[in-house]
């Protein structure tokens, strides 16, 4: 009897593991942080402390008062951007801390 070959992509394997153990939100938060790294330049990205998701609210903790203010003023723009990229069902609000 031959062993069945598994043809999973590593990302699919990580997603299924996250689904089983209940940390899908943390995985999605890492994807958002990667997106921000691509979207912002290195100097601005270094001001972002953390990205978390709590009850469908995306929480971004920022060190710089100027960048924090920019995110707060353009909150709807950034929320729409994240919803377009990752799906509207994942985020209902954006909280900048």
C-alpha positions in Angstrom: 0.0 0.0 0.0 1.4 3.4 -1.0 1.4 6.4 1.3 -0.8 9.2 0.2 1.2 12.3 -0.8 0.2 15.5 1.0 0.2 18.4 -1.4 -0.4 21.3 1.0 1.2 24.7 0.6 2.9 25.8 3.8 0.6 28.8 4.2 -2.5 26.4 4.0 -1.0 24.3 6.6 -0.3 27.2 8.9 -3.9 28.5 8.3 -5.4 25.1 9.2 -3.2 24.9 12.3 -4.4 28.4 13.3 -8.0 27.4 12.8 -7.7 24.3 14.9 -6.0 26.1 17.8 -7.9 29.3 17.6 -5.3 31.9 16.8 -6.6 33.0 13.3 -6.8 36.6 14.5 -3.1 36.6 15.4 -2.2 35.2 12.0 -4.3 37.9 10.3 -2.7 40.6 12.5 0.7 39.4 11.2 -0.5 39.7 7.6 -1.8 43.3 8.3 1.6 44.1 9.8 3.4 42.8 6.7 1.0 44.8 4.6 1.9 48.0 6.6 5.6 47.2 6.1 5.1 47.2 2.3 2.8 50.2 2.4 4.9 52.5 4.7 8.5 53.3 4.4 11.0 51.8 6.9 11.2 54.9 9.1 7.4 55.1 9.5 7.0 51.3 9.9 9.6 51.3 12.7 7.2 53.5 14.7 4.5 50.8 14.8 4.7 48.8 18.0 2.1 46.2 17.5 -1.0 45.1 15.5 -3.7 43.1 17.1 -7.3 42.1 16.4 -9.8 42.0 19.3 -13.5 41.3 18.5 -13.1 42.3 14.9 -11.5 45.6 15.9 -8.1 46.2 14.4 -5.8 47.7 17.0 -2.6 49.4 15.9 -0.2 50.7 18.6 2.0 53.5 17.3 4.9 55.2 19.2 5.2 58.4 17.1 2.5 61.1 18.0 2.7 62.4 14.4 2.0 59.1 12.8 -0.6 58.2 15.4 -2.4 61.5 14.5 -2.2 60.7 10.8 -3.7 57.3 11.3 -6.5 58.8 13.4 -7.3 61.5 10.9 -7.3 59.1 8.0 -9.0 56.3 10.0 -11.7 55.5 7.4 -9.2 55.5 4.6 -7.0 53.0 6.4 -10.0 50.8 7.5 -11.2 50.7 3.9 -7.8 49.8 2.7 -7.5 46.9 5.1 -11.0 45.7 4.3 -10.3 45.7 0.6 -7.1 43.8 1.1 -8.2 41.2 3.7 -12.1 41.2 3.5 -14.8 43.3 5.1 -15.8 40.4 7.4 -12.6 40.6 9.4 -12.7 44.2 10.5 -15.5 46.5 11.7 -13.4 49.3 13.2 -9.8 50.6 13.5 -8.4 51.7 16.9 -5.2 53.6 17.0 -3.4 53.5 20.3 
